[in-house]
């Protein structure tokens, strides 16, 4: 995609399932990347031979920096910002991709684990935006791409900290978009359904009554990222990659109306 050619893009959570696809597809589109995760890893190992083989010959020269950062802390977010600034490059796009999850009932997931999910998935996004967005506003250009989830608009039992964080990301993205869209800073939010990423193997607490999702429900990370990048290039605000994500997006718009009408009817009958 020519849209990303020459743009400097910061990717958080760069070495996860979606992250490796962002790396591969953006490098293939001519982007310049700053990659961040909790620890630096060999990019060739992250991508694997199949993805690495498809990249242009100069792909290693397009990675400006790899920055380890603990985004669960304010100091970690500040360090990431400071090191990005030291590269001497303006950040054109931030892909807020870092995220973790735990599975279990709300009572079984330890409080510190709940707080860690919120700090990485949501608070870090707020902190990084506070640091980076003023520069974008001043330049009158830039873009924020948030990786939310269908769990960001469908409350998900047995993963309450995760669904709260993704609702928060969606709310933050939409509200901030309302404040900054006239400044020239663009916003896109992607809502993957169930995807084949390491988050599917998140740590479990207790014995939650959850069943394994049939494989045909799961999206391919390559497909999700391709749709996310295509939508962001077109300046689409809400991106639902695939049938199931799109179905849920529209279903929740009808169900509250139906539920409310049912409740009103029951009230009338009872009265």
Secondary structure, DSSP 8 states (H G I E B T S, - for coil): -GGGTT-EEEEESTTSHHHHHHHHHHHHTT-EEEEEESS---HHHHHHHHHHHTS-TTGGGGEEEEEE--TTSHHHHHHHHHHHHHTT----EEEE------BS-TTTS-HHHHHHHHIIIIIHHHHHHHHHHHHHHHHT-EEEEEE--GGGTS--TT-HHHHHHHHHHHHHHHHHHHHHGGGTEEEEEE---SBSSGGGG--B-S--------GGG-B-HHHHHHHHHHHHHTT-SEE--SHHHHHHHHHHHHHHHHHHHHHHHHHHHH-
